Amino acid sequence: MTTTDPTPPTLTETLARLRGAQKGHARGAPAYSVYVNRRIGRVLAAVAYRFGLTPNQVTGVSAVHTFAGIALIATVPPTWWSGVLVAVLLVLGYAWDSADGQVARLRGGGSLAGEWLDHFVDAFKIAALHLAVLIGLYRFGDLDEVFLLVPIGFSIVATVTFFGMILNDLLKGARGVASSHARAGGTFGRSMLLLPTDFGVLCLVFLLWGALPVFLTAYGALFAVSTLFLGAASVKWFREMRRVD
């Protein structure tokens, strides 16, 4: 059982500890997650640690922000201010999602229950976000029905991609093979190339929610890139599993 320090360090000291304990990013980690979201999450983690929040409580804070944004997509007509509010809530939710693991490292390590909760919330939000877009477009978009296929397809692609990543780590771990998250690496160029697949970029696209034709163009482009990524990644992952066998 881990406990917080009797005399908590200052915010600056906590940030320094986090930088020293930062795990290397996976080779397939896109740029926003590595260079923006993790740094915002580091600050939030330091603040959460100073206030004595547990990793699971931080996960809860992340979920509140994320699902508040998702609810707005489905219930509030698209305007410039609702789009900005949705984007801010989703960005903060994503940053808090990065913070929970960093708080766990500050407290001496995480738990299986905490990891389960983190992944459970992630799976929930990935599916729910695109279904909320479907509902929002249906209620407020006055669009041809063919456009409603985009969020349906995006939900499928995003859910399968997330499941594939989790399954890779699970099966490799069962065979004693290090997961991609355990390997430091990934070049800046590779991270930038994968930027369109980043969940953080998807969050920022909702800044365009008030201008639906522009939003649909950007959202559809991310869907197309994500679909191509899943197709290429699935072949790569299957080959990796065959090598592990």
BANU-746112 format. One line per field, with one value per residue (C-alpha): x, z, y; residue number from 1. Coordinates in nm, 2 decimals. Layout:
X <- (X:...)
Z <- (Z:...)
Y <- (Y:...)
resi <- (NUM:...)
REM end
This chain:
X <- (0.00:0.14:0.10:0.18:0.48:0.43:0.55:0.45:0.71:0.65:0.48:0.82:0.97:0.68:0.71:1.09:1.01:0.76:1.00:1.25:1.00:0.85:0.82:0.93:0.66:0.56:0.71:0.36:0.27:0.15:0.28:0.00:-0.01:0.37:0.46:0.14:-0.10:0.16:0.31:-0.04:-0.11:0.22:0.11:-0.23:-0.07:0.15:-0.16:-0.36:-0.08:-0.05:-0.42:-0.39:-0.60:-0.56:-0.50:-0.86:-1.00:-0.80:-0.95:-1.29:-1.20:-1.10:-1.43:-1.63:-1.47:-1.48:-1.84:-1.96:-1.82:-1.97:-2.31:-2.30:-2.23:-2.55:-2.78:-2.67:-2.71:-2.38:-2.26:-1.92:-1.93:-2.06:-1.78:-1.52:-1.67:-1.68:-1.32:-1.20:-1.38:-1.24:-0.89:-0.89:-1.04:-0.76:-0.50:-0.64:-0.64:-0.26:-0.23:-0.37:-0.08:0.17:0.00:0.03:0.41:0.44:0.26:0.49:0.31:-0.04:-0.27:-0.45:-0.78:-0.66:-0.53:-0.86:-1.06:-0.84:-0.89:-1.26:-1.32:-1.11:-1.31:-1.63:-1.54:-1.39:-1.72:-1.95:-1.78:-1.86:-2.21:-2.27:-2.15:-2.41:-2.68:-2.58:-2.57:-2.91:-3.07:-2.92:-2.74:-3.02:-2.78:-2.82:-2.84:-2.51:-2.31:-2.44:-2.24:-1.92:-1.95:-2.08:-1.78:-1.55:-1.69:-1.61:-1.26:-1.17:-1.31:-1.13:-0.80:-0.81:-0.90:-0.62:-0.36:-0.48:-0.49:-0.14:0.00:-0.21:-0.10:0.27:0.27:0.13:0.44:0.68:0.74:0.77:0.49:0.54:0.46:0.76:1.00:1.13:1.15:0.97:1.11:0.97:0.90:0.71:0.51:0.42:0.32:0.08:-0.07:-0.40:-0.46:-0.42:-0.72:-0.60:-0.64:-0.99:-1.07:-0.95:-1.15:-1.46:-1.35:-1.52:-1.84:-2.03:-1.95:-2.08:-1.96:-1.61:-1.63:-1.75:-1.46:-1.20:-1.38:-1.41:-1.04:-0.95:-1.18:-1.02:-0.67:-0.77:-0.92:-0.60:-0.39:-0.61:-0.57:-0.19:-0.16:-0.37:-0.14:0.16:0.01:-0.08:0.27:0.40:0.18:0.31:0.67:0.58:0.43)
Z <- (0.00:-0.10:0.09:0.01:0.17:0.52:0.38:0.02:-0.21:-0.38:-0.72:-0.88:-0.71:-0.80:-1.17:-1.15:-1.01:-1.28:-1.55:-1.40:-1.38:-1.72:-1.91:-2.27:-2.53:-2.76:-3.11:-3.26:-3.03:-3.23:-3.17:-2.98:-2.72:-2.67:-2.70:-2.58:-2.39:-2.17:-2.07:-1.98:-1.79:-1.60:-1.47:-1.38:-1.21:-1.00:-0.89:-0.82:-0.62:-0.41:-0.33:-0.24:-0.52:-0.59:-0.95:-0.96:-0.85:-1.13:-1.37:-1.24:-1.31:-1.66:-1.72:-1.59:-1.84:-2.13:-2.09:-2.03:-2.37:-2.53:-2.38:-2.52:-2.87:-2.86:-2.68:-2.77:-3.12:-3.30:-3.25:-3.23:-2.85:-2.80:-3.03:-2.82:-2.50:-2.63:-2.75:-2.41:-2.22:-2.44:-2.43:-2.05:-2.02:-2.24:-2.03:-1.70:-1.86:-1.90:-1.54:-1.37:-1.46:-1.36:-1.02:-0.98:-1.04:-0.79:-0.53:-0.59:-0.86:-0.99:-0.94:-1.16:-1.06:-1.15:-1.49:-1.55:-1.47:-1.70:-1.99:-1.93:-1.93:-2.25:-2.43:-2.32:-2.44:-2.78:-2.87:-2.71:-2.88:-3.23:-3.14:-2.99:-3.32:-3.50:-3.27:-3.30:-3.68:-3.69:-3.46:-3.58:-3.91:-4.17:-4.38:-4.63:-4.44:-4.61:-4.39:-4.08:-4.20:-4.12:-3.73:-3.74:-3.94:-3.72:-3.40:-3.55:-3.66:-3.33:-3.12:-3.31:-3.31:-2.94:-2.88:-3.11:-2.92:-2.58:-2.72:-2.85:-2.51:-2.34:-2.56:-2.57:-2.19:-2.16:-2.36:-2.18:-2.47:-2.39:-2.51:-2.73:-2.42:-2.24:-2.52:-2.52:-2.87:-3.16:-3.38:-3.41:-3.78:-3.71:-3.44:-3.68:-3.95:-3.71:-3.59:-3.78:-3.58:-3.24:-3.01:-2.92:-3.27:-3.28:-2.97:-3.14:-3.45:-3.24:-3.26:-3.60:-3.46:-3.52:-3.89:-3.98:-4.34:-4.24:-3.94:-4.15:-4.40:-4.12:-3.93:-4.25:-4.33:-3.98:-4.03:-4.37:-4.22:-3.92:-4.15:-4.35:-4.03:-3.89:-4.22:-4.22:-3.85:-3.85:-4.10:-3.89:-3.56:-3.71:-3.84:-3.49:-3.33:-3.58:-3.48:-3.11:-3.19)
Y <- (0.00:0.34:0.66:1.02:1.20:1.34:1.68:1.71:1.86:2.20:2.21:2.28:1.98:1.76:1.86:1.78:1.44:1.37:1.46:1.22:0.94:0.99:0.67:0.66:0.69:0.41:0.41:0.46:0.75:1.06:1.41:1.58:1.30:1.31:1.67:1.85:1.63:1.46:1.80:1.94:1.62:1.66:2.00:1.86:1.56:1.78:1.98:1.67:1.52:1.84:1.82:1.45:1.31:0.94:0.81:0.67:1.01:1.17:0.92:1.03:1.40:1.31:1.12:1.42:1.66:1.41:1.30:1.65:1.74:1.44:1.52:1.87:1.73:1.53:1.78:2.14:2.29:2.35:2.71:2.86:2.88:2.52:2.40:2.58:2.45:2.10:2.12:2.26:1.99:1.71:1.85:1.88:1.53:1.39:1.58:1.45:1.10:1.14:1.27:0.97:0.75:1.02:1.06:0.68:0.70:0.98:0.77:0.47:0.28:0.20:-0.09:-0.34:-0.20:0.15:0.03:-0.14:0.17:0.38:0.15:0.10:0.48:0.51:0.24:0.41:0.75:0.63:0.47:0.73:1.03:0.93:0.82:1.16:1.31:1.09:1.21:1.57:1.56:1.38:1.63:1.96:1.90:1.89:1.67:1.40:1.06:0.95:1.18:0.99:0.69:0.88:0.88:0.53:0.41:0.63:0.46:0.12:0.21:0.39:0.11:-0.17:0.02:0.07:-0.29:-0.40:-0.20:-0.33:-0.69:-0.66:-0.57:-0.83:-1.12:-1.01:-0.97:-1.33:-1.45:-1.23:-0.99:-0.62:-0.41:-0.10:0.12:-0.03:0.08:0.43:0.56:0.71:0.98:1.33:1.27:0.95:1.13:1.41:1.16:0.99:1.33:1.28:0.96:1.14:1.16:1.51:1.63:1.49:1.69:2.01:1.95:2.03:2.39:2.37:2.22:2.55:2.54:2.19:2.17:2.26:2.03:1.74:1.79:1.78:1.50:1.30:1.34:1.21:0.92:0.84:0.85:0.65:0.38:0.36:0.34:0.06:-0.13:-0.10:-0.16:-0.47:-0.63:-0.53:-0.65:-0.99:-1.04:-0.95:-1.21:-1.47:-1.38:-1.42:-1.76)
resi <- (1:2:3:4:5:6:7:8:9:10:11:12:13:14:15:16:17:18:19:20:21:22:23:24:25:26:27:28:29:30:31:32:33:34:35:36:37:38:39:40:41:42:43:44:45:46:47:48:49:50:51:52:53:54:55:56:57:58:59:60:61:62:63:64:65:66:67:68:69:70:71:72:73:74:75:76:77:78:79:80:81:82:83:84:85:86:87:88:89:90:91:92:93:94:95:96:97:98:99:100:101:102:103:104:105:106:107:108:109:110:111:112:113:114:115:116:117:118:119:120:121:122:123:124:125:126:127:128:129:130:131:132:133:134:135:136:137:138:139:140:141:142:143:144:145:146:147:148:149:150:151:152:153:154:155:156:157:158:159:160:161:162:163:164:165:166:167:168:169:170:171:172:173:174:175:176:177:178:179:180:181:182:183:184:185:186:187:188:189:190:191:192:193:194:195:196:197:198:199:200:201:202:203:204:205:206:207:208:209:210:211:212:213:214:215:216:217:218:219:220:221:222:223:224:225:226:227:228:229:230:231:232:233:234:235:236:237:238:239:240:241:242:243:244:245)
REM end
